[in-house]
């Protein structure tokens, strides 16, 4: 029962704060996201470190024109 309540509250939060909204992210946090990404940290781990959704991290990286996506860079 507790997990069902938790899931409902998580769904409610997701509806209130869509992952595509970049407006609420400070410039400082955007710079941290960029620095971590340029240090070859995966998007998933960046999202965990800065407490953001993965799609939001990717949108920030795209906005900052540094996102490489699934490109194979020979690593």
Beta strands, then each sheet from edge to edge (+ up, - down):
end
